[in-house]
Amino acid sequence: MSTKRSRKKRSLPVGPLPPQVAWLDGISMNVTPLISWPLPFYRRVEYLLTVTCESHDSAESSTWHLVRSFDEFRFLRKRLVAALKRGHFCQAECPWLYTFLKSYYPTSHLVGSSSTQVMDRRRKTLTRSLATIRSFLISKANHVCPLVMRGVASELLEFVVGEQKQLEQNDQGEVPVWLRQLLQRWHDGDLDVNGLSSSDNTPSSDSVILKDICRLCDYTLVGHFQKQWKTDVGENRWSQFATAESFSTLSCGHRFHDECLIQKLNEAMKCPTCGHGEAIPNMTC
């Protein structure tokens, strides 16, 4: 007699993809080496990023090309790592993505960067890295983290769309108008992550994070999450990179990192957010 073991699954967001990541649904990216000889006996290696975007009605597709140096890909990786703000708590797989970006991304070489073996290895690694980041962003399980939706998705969009002047000068294809409009909306602050939700029965991770943010530096109160979420922290998901930061809870209920708050309290003994008069704040570590 066989028995079925019930497994409690985390509820995922339902419905269509949010606009922050919906554009990735029809996107494919490929990287190929691009060799030029600007000077005799000097071979310059760049990488051609080819982006194909299937239209919403599948009637036609758009393809454009961006010439990127290897350092630009490395800088993208640096910005993605910074956008994740290591040590934050959420229900998404941010620790996994952080580790992937830090360990899998190709490294720089002072010698031999133009060799056939290195170029081919970088081509495969960069192409797979972009595909992995895309898959991570499309996964609805990761939409509960506002850092992913706000930072990681926007950095990738900016990298993929590129600059208008570059495309016009090199005549390397045309980015869809709606994609440029999406990027412009992001720059204008029209895209918001406050409407995201992760579960009907428990507070969503993004709402908790947005609530517990130091309003003086806009970083999460990492120390608070490490104490409140004992079950998940016991799994040590950010064990390699999490850093505890002490914070203060004022009598009005607002919280700030101690390092951020001290300077403000030296200026005036009141809450920097609501102006409520304060005595000595309750320090938490």
Backbone hydrogen bonds in HBPLUS format (Angstrom, degrees):
<---DONOR---> <-ACCEPTOR-->    atom                        ^
c    i                          cat <-CA-CA->   ^        H-A-AA   ^      H-
h    n   atom  resd res      DA  || num        DHA   H-A  angle D-A-AA Bond
n    s   type  num  typ     dist DA aas  dist angle  dist       angle   num
A0021-VAL N   A0018-PRO O   3.06 MM   3  5.83 154.9  2.13 122.9 128.4     1
A0022-ALA N   A0018-PRO O   2.80 MM   4  5.66 136.8  1.99 151.8 163.5     2
A0024-LEU N   A0021-VAL O   3.02 MM   3  5.63 156.1  2.08 117.7 124.5     3
A0025-ASP N   A0022-ALA O   3.11 MM   3  5.59 163.0  2.14 115.1 120.3     4
A0027-ILE N   A0024-LEU O   3.18 MM   3  4.93 169.3  2.20 105.2 108.0     5
A0054-GLU N   A0026-GLY O   2.90 MM  28  4.88 165.9  1.92 137.2 139.7     6
A0028-SER N   A0052-THR O   2.92 MM  24  5.28 147.0  2.03 148.9 157.7     7
A0052-THR N   A0028-SER O   2.95 MM  24  5.28 167.4  1.97 155.3 159.4     8
A0030-ASN N   A0050-THR O   2.96 MM  20  5.20 149.8  2.05 145.5 154.4     9
A0050-THR N   A0030-ASN O   2.83 MM  20  5.20 168.6  1.84 163.3 164.6    10
A0032-THR N   A0048-LEU O   3.12 MM  16  5.25 150.9  2.21 133.7 142.6    11
A0048-LEU N   A0032-THR O   2.74 MM  16  5.25 159.7  1.78 171.2 166.7    12
A0034-LEU N   A0046-GLU O   2.65 MM  12  5.00 152.8  1.72 151.4 145.0    13
A0046-GLU N   A0034-LEU O   2.85 MM  12  5.00 171.0  1.86 150.1 153.2    14
A0036-SER N   A0044-ARG O   2.96 MM   8  5.27 157.9  2.01 151.6 158.1    15
A0044-ARG N   A0036-SER O   2.81 MM   8  5.27 162.2  1.84 157.1 160.8    16
A0042-TYR N   A0039-LEU O   3.05 MM   3  5.26 149.7  2.15 134.3 129.7    17
A0047-TYR N   A0068-ARG O   2.76 MM  21  5.24 158.6  1.81 154.6 161.8    18
A0068-ARG N   A0047-TYR O   2.83 MM  21  5.24 175.8  1.83 158.0 157.8    19
A0049-LEU N   A0066-LEU O   2.76 MM  17  5.04 171.1  1.77 161.1 158.0    20
A0066-LEU N   A0049-LEU O   2.88 MM  17  5.04 150.9  1.97 138.0 147.7    21
A0051-VAL N   A0064-TRP O   2.90 MM  13  5.51 173.3  1.91 168.9 171.1    22
A0064-TRP N   A0051-VAL O   3.01 MM  13  5.51 155.4  2.08 150.8 158.4    23
A0053-CYS N   A0062-SER O   2.73 MM   9  5.15 165.7  1.75 158.7 163.7    24
A0062-SER N   A0053-CYS O   2.89 MM   9  5.15 161.7  1.92 144.8 148.7    25
A0055-SER N   A0060-GLU O   3.03 MM   5  5.78 153.0  2.10 153.2 158.5    26
A0058-SER N   A0055-SER O   3.11 MM   3  5.05 159.0  2.15 103.0 109.3    27
A0065-HIS N   A0172-GLN O   2.76 MM 107  5.23 150.4  1.84 160.5 167.2    28
A0072-GLU N   A0069-SER O   3.08 MM   3  5.21 128.6  2.35  97.1 110.3    29
A0073-PHE N   A0069-SER O   3.32 MM   4  6.81 150.5  2.41 146.1 153.0    30
A0074-ARG N   A0070-PHE O   3.01 MM   4  6.35 154.6  2.07 146.7 154.3    31
A0075-PHE N   A0071-ASP O   2.82 MM   4  6.05 146.5  1.93 142.3 151.7    32
A0076-LEU N   A0072-GLU O   2.94 MM   4  6.20 147.6  2.05 142.4 150.7    33
A0077-ARG N   A0073-PHE O   3.08 MM   4  6.41 159.2  2.12 147.8 152.5    34
A0078-LYS N   A0074-ARG O   2.99 MM   4  6.32 150.3  2.08 142.4 150.8    35
A0079-ARG N   A0075-PHE O   2.94 MM   4  6.22 154.8  2.01 148.5 154.4    36
A0080-LEU N   A0076-LEU O   2.91 MM   4  6.16 152.4  1.99 152.2 160.1    37
A0081-VAL N   A0077-ARG O   3.00 MM   4  6.20 159.4  2.05 148.6 153.6    38
A0082-ALA N   A0078-LYS O   3.03 MM   4  6.25 156.1  2.09 142.9 149.6    39
A0083-ALA N   A0079-ARG O   2.90 MM   4  6.08 147.9  2.01 140.6 149.3    40
A0084-LEU N   A0080-LEU O   3.21 MM   4  6.49 136.2  2.42 141.6 151.4    41
A0084-LEU N   A0081-VAL O   3.25 MM   3  5.36 135.2  2.46  97.3 108.7    42
A0085-LYS N   A0082-ALA O   3.16 MM   3  5.48 151.9  2.24 107.0 115.0    43
A0088-HIS N   A0085-LYS O   3.32 MM   3  6.34 147.1  2.43 148.2 153.3    44
A0097-LEU N   A0093-GLU O   3.19 MM   4  6.57 161.2  2.23 152.1 157.0    45
A0098-TYR N   A0094-CYS O   2.85 MM   4  6.02 161.2  1.88 156.3 161.9    46
A0099-THR N   A0095-PRO O   2.99 MM   4  6.17 161.9  2.02 146.5 150.8    47
A0100-PHE N   A0096-TRP O   2.90 MM   4  6.12 157.5  1.95 149.7 156.6    48
A0101-LEU N   A0097-LEU O   2.93 MM   4  6.13 165.7  1.95 154.3 156.9    49
A0102-LYS N   A0098-TYR O   3.04 MM   4  6.21 154.0  2.10 146.8 154.2    50
A0103-SER N   A0099-THR O   2.91 MM   4  5.92 149.1  2.01 149.3 156.7    51
A0104-TYR N   A0100-PHE O   2.84 MM   4  5.32 155.5  1.90 140.6 149.0    52
A0115-SER N   A0112-GLY O   3.21 MM   3  5.33 167.8  2.23 108.7 111.4    53
A0119-MET N   A0115-SER O   2.98 MM   4  6.19 167.6  1.99 157.5 161.3    54
A0120-ASP N   A0116-THR O   2.99 MM   4  6.09 160.4  2.02 147.0 152.3    55
A0121-ARG N   A0117-GLN O   2.98 MM   4  6.12 156.8  2.03 145.8 152.5    56
A0122-ARG N   A0118-VAL O   2.87 MM   4  6.05 160.8  1.91 151.7 157.1    57
A0123-ARG N   A0119-MET O   2.88 MM   4  6.04 154.2  1.94 144.0 151.7    58
A0124-LYS N   A0120-ASP O   3.11 MM   4  6.34 166.4  2.13 148.9 150.9    59
A0125-THR N   A0121-ARG O   2.98 MM   4  6.14 163.0  2.01 148.4 153.7    60
A0126-LEU N   A0122-ARG O   2.80 MM   4  5.82 170.4  1.81 155.8 158.4    61
A0127-THR N   A0123-ARG O   3.05 MM   4  6.08 161.6  2.08 146.1 151.7    62
A0128-ARG N   A0124-LYS O   2.98 MM   4  6.11 161.2  2.02 145.4 151.0    63
A0129-SER N   A0125-THR O   2.85 MM   4  5.97 152.1  1.92 145.1 153.6    64
A0130-LEU N   A0126-LEU O   3.05 MM   4  6.27 164.1  2.08 150.8 153.2    65
A0131-ALA N   A0127-THR O   3.11 MM   4  6.32 158.7  2.16 145.1 151.3    66
A0132-THR N   A0128-ARG O   2.84 MM   4  6.03 151.2  1.92 148.7 156.7    67
A0133-ILE N   A0129-SER O   2.96 MM   4  6.20 162.2  1.99 152.5 156.8    68
A0134-ARG N   A0130-LEU O   2.96 MM   4  6.14 157.3  2.01 145.4 152.0    69
A0135-SER N   A0131-ALA O   2.96 MM   4  6.18 161.2  2.00 145.9 150.5    70
A0136-PHE N   A0132-THR O   2.91 MM   4  6.12 154.8  1.97 148.5 155.7    71
A0137-LEU N   A0133-ILE O   3.01 MM   4  6.24 155.6  2.07 148.3 154.0    72
A0138-ILE N   A0134-ARG O   2.99 MM   4  6.22 151.0  2.07 151.2 159.4    73
A0139-SER N   A0135-SER O   3.10 MM   4  6.18 145.6  2.23 143.9 151.5    74
A0142-ASN N   A0139-SER O   3.08 MM   3  5.78 159.8  2.12 117.6 123.2    75
A0143-HIS N   A0140-LYS O   3.17 MM   3  5.18 163.3  2.20 104.7 109.9    76
A0145-CYS N   A0142-ASN O   3.49 MM   3  6.09 171.7  2.50 112.7 115.0    77
A0149-MET N   A0145-CYS O   3.23 MM   4  6.55 165.0  2.25 150.4 154.1    78
A0150-ARG N   A0146-PRO O   2.72 MM   4  5.61 149.6  1.81 141.4 150.0    79
A0151-GLY N   A0147-LEU O   2.86 MM   4  5.31 151.4  1.94 127.1 136.7    80
A0152-VAL N   A0147-LEU O   3.34 MM   5  6.86 153.5  2.41 145.9 153.1    81
A0153-ALA N   A0148-VAL O   3.07 MM   5  6.27 159.2  2.11 169.6 172.5    82
A0155-GLU N   A0151-GLY O   3.03 MM   4  6.19 157.1  2.09 152.5 158.7    83
A0156-LEU N   A0152-VAL O   3.15 MM   4  6.39 161.7  2.18 152.0 156.3    84
A0157-LEU N   A0153-ALA O   3.05 MM   4  6.22 159.9  2.09 145.6 151.5    85
A0158-GLU N   A0154-SER O   2.97 MM   4  6.13 162.0  2.01 148.1 152.5    86
A0159-PHE N   A0155-GLU O   3.06 MM   4  6.24 153.7  2.13 143.6 150.7    87
A0160-VAL N   A0156-LEU O   2.92 MM   4  6.10 152.8  2.00 151.2 158.3    88
A0161-VAL N   A0157-LEU O   2.90 MM   4  5.98 160.6  1.94 154.6 159.2    89
A0162-GLY N   A0158-GLU O   3.15 MM   4  6.00 163.8  2.18 140.4 145.4    90
A0167-LEU N   A0163-GLU O   3.38 MM   4  6.73 159.6  2.43 151.5 155.7    91
A0168-GLU N   A0164-GLN O   3.06 MM   4  6.30 161.1  2.09 153.6 159.1    92
A0169-GLN N   A0165-LYS O   2.93 MM   4  6.03 164.5  1.95 154.8 158.4    93
A0170-ASN N   A0166-GLN O   3.21 MM   4  6.21 160.8  2.24 144.0 149.0    94
A0171-ASP N   A0167-LEU O   2.86 MM   4  5.58 120.2  2.22 137.1 150.2    95
A0179-LEU N   A0176-PRO O   3.06 MM   3  5.36 133.4  2.28 103.0 115.5    96
A0180-ARG N   A0176-PRO O   3.24 MM   4  6.67 154.1  2.31 151.3 158.1    97
A0181-GLN N   A0177-VAL O   2.89 MM   4  6.16 154.8  1.95 151.7 159.8    98
A0182-LEU N   A0178-TRP O   2.98 MM   4  6.11 142.7  2.13 131.5 140.9    99
A0183-LEU N   A0179-LEU O   3.09 MM   4  6.41 156.7  2.14 144.2 149.3   100
A0184-GLN N   A0180-ARG O   2.92 MM   4  6.20 155.0  1.99 147.1 154.4   101
A0185-ARG N   A0181-GLN O   2.88 MM   4  6.13 151.8  1.96 145.3 152.9   102
A0186-TRP N   A0182-LEU O   3.04 MM   4  6.34 146.6  2.15 143.0 152.1   103
A0187-HIS N   A0183-LEU O   2.97 MM   4  6.34 155.3  2.03 147.8 154.2   104
A0188-ASP N   A0184-GLN O   2.88 MM   4  6.13 146.3  2.00 146.0 155.8   105
A0190-ASP N   A0185-ARG O   2.88 MM   5  5.18 160.5  1.91 159.3 156.3   106
A0189-GLY N   A0186-TRP O   3.09 MM   3  5.12 154.4  2.16 100.8 108.8   107
A0196-LEU N   A0193-VAL O   3.33 MM   3  5.81 172.0  2.34 117.1 119.1   108
A0208-VAL N   A0204-SER O   3.16 MM   4  6.45 154.3  2.22 149.1 156.0   109
A0209-ILE N   A0205-SER O   2.94 MM   4  6.18 160.4  1.98 150.4 156.0   110
A0210-LEU N   A0206-ASP O   2.84 MM   4  5.96 166.1  1.86 150.2 154.3   111
A0211-LYS N   A0207-SER O   3.00 MM   4  6.03 143.4  2.14 135.1 144.7   112
A0212-ASP N   A0208-VAL O   2.95 MM   4  6.13 160.0  1.99 150.1 155.0   113
A0221-LEU N   A0212-ASP O   3.22 MM   9  5.95 159.6  2.26 148.2 144.8   114
A0214-CYS N   A0219-TYR O   2.93 MM   5  5.63 163.1  1.96 164.3 159.7   115
A0217-CYS N   A0214-CYS O   3.30 MM   3  5.76 143.4  2.44 109.1 117.2   116
A0218-ASP N   A0214-CYS O   2.63 MM   4  5.23 141.4  1.78 159.0 169.9   117
A0222-VAL N   A0220-THR O   2.97 MM   2  5.48 125.4  2.28 107.3  91.4   118
A0224-HIS N   A0221-LEU O   3.00 MM   3  5.52 126.9  2.29 112.8 125.6   119
A0225-PHE N   A0221-LEU O   3.41 MM   4  6.84 154.7  2.48 152.5 159.2   120
A0226-GLN N   A0222-VAL O   3.14 MM   4  6.41 156.5  2.20 154.8 161.5   121
A0227-LYS N   A0224-HIS O   3.23 MM   3  5.47 136.0  2.44 100.0 111.0   122
A0228-GLN N   A0224-HIS O   3.00 MM   4  6.19 164.9  2.03 155.4 160.1   123
A0229-TRP N   A0225-PHE O   3.08 MM   4  5.78 169.3  2.09 145.8 149.2   124
A0233-VAL N   A0229-TRP O   3.04 MM   4  6.06 160.0  2.08 152.5 158.9   125
A0234-GLY N   A0230-LYS O   3.03 MM   4  5.93 138.3  2.20 135.9 144.9   126
A0235-GLU N   A0232-ASP O   3.01 MM   3  5.42 147.5  2.11 107.3 116.5   127
A0236-ASN N   A0233-VAL O   2.76 MM   3  5.07 155.2  1.82 109.3 118.0   128
A0239-SER N   A0236-ASN O   3.15 MM   3  4.86 153.3  2.23 113.8 109.7   129
A0241-PHE N   A0238-TRP O   2.94 MM   3  5.48 135.3  2.15 112.3 124.8   130
A0242-ALA N   A0238-TRP O   2.70 MM   4  5.11 155.0  1.76 170.6 161.8   131
A0258-ASP N   A0246-SER O   3.35 MM  12  6.11 165.3  2.38 122.4 125.5   132
A0247-PHE N   A0284-THR O   3.07 MM  37  5.49 143.6  2.21 139.9 150.9   133
A0284-THR N   A0247-PHE O   2.91 MM  37  5.49 156.9  1.96 165.1 171.9   134
A0248-SER N   A0256-PHE O   2.73 MM   8  5.47 163.0  1.76 163.4 167.7   135
A0256-PHE N   A0248-SER O   3.05 MM   8  5.47 151.2  2.13 146.6 155.7   136
A0249-THR N   A0282-ASN O   3.16 MM  33  5.44 166.8  2.17 149.0 149.7   137
A0282-ASN N   A0249-THR O   3.42 MM  33  5.44 154.2  2.49 146.4 142.3   138
A0250-LEU N   A0254-HIS O   2.98 MM   4  5.61 170.8  1.99 169.4 166.4   139
A0253-GLY N   A0250-LEU O   2.89 MM   3  5.36 159.2  1.93 115.1 122.1   140
A0260-CYS N   A0257-HIS O   3.03 MM   3  5.22 123.5  2.36 100.0 114.4   141
A0261-LEU N   A0257-HIS O   2.89 MM   4  6.08 151.0  1.97 153.8 163.2   142
A0262-ILE N   A0258-ASP O   3.02 MM   4  6.01 159.8  2.06 158.2 159.1   143
A0265-LEU N   A0261-LEU O   2.92 MM   4  6.16 159.0  1.96 162.2 168.9   144
A0266-ASN N   A0262-ILE O   2.94 MM   4  6.15 142.1  2.08 146.7 157.2   145
A0267-GLU N   A0263-GLN O   3.28 MM   4  6.57 137.0  2.47 136.8 146.9   146
A0267-GLU N   A0264-LYS O   3.14 MM   3  5.19 129.9  2.40  94.1 107.1   147
A0268-ALA N   A0264-LYS O   3.02 MM   4  6.36 157.4  2.08 148.2 154.3   148
A0270-LYS N   A0268-ALA O   2.85 MM   2  5.60 134.8  2.06 106.4  92.3   149
A0278-GLU N   A0269-MET O   2.98 MM   9  5.38 168.5  1.99 132.8 131.0   150
A0271-CYS N   A0276-HIS O   2.80 MM   5  5.16 151.6  1.88 137.6 146.0   151
A0275-GLY N   A0271-CYS O   2.85 MM   4  4.62 139.1  2.02 126.4 136.0   152
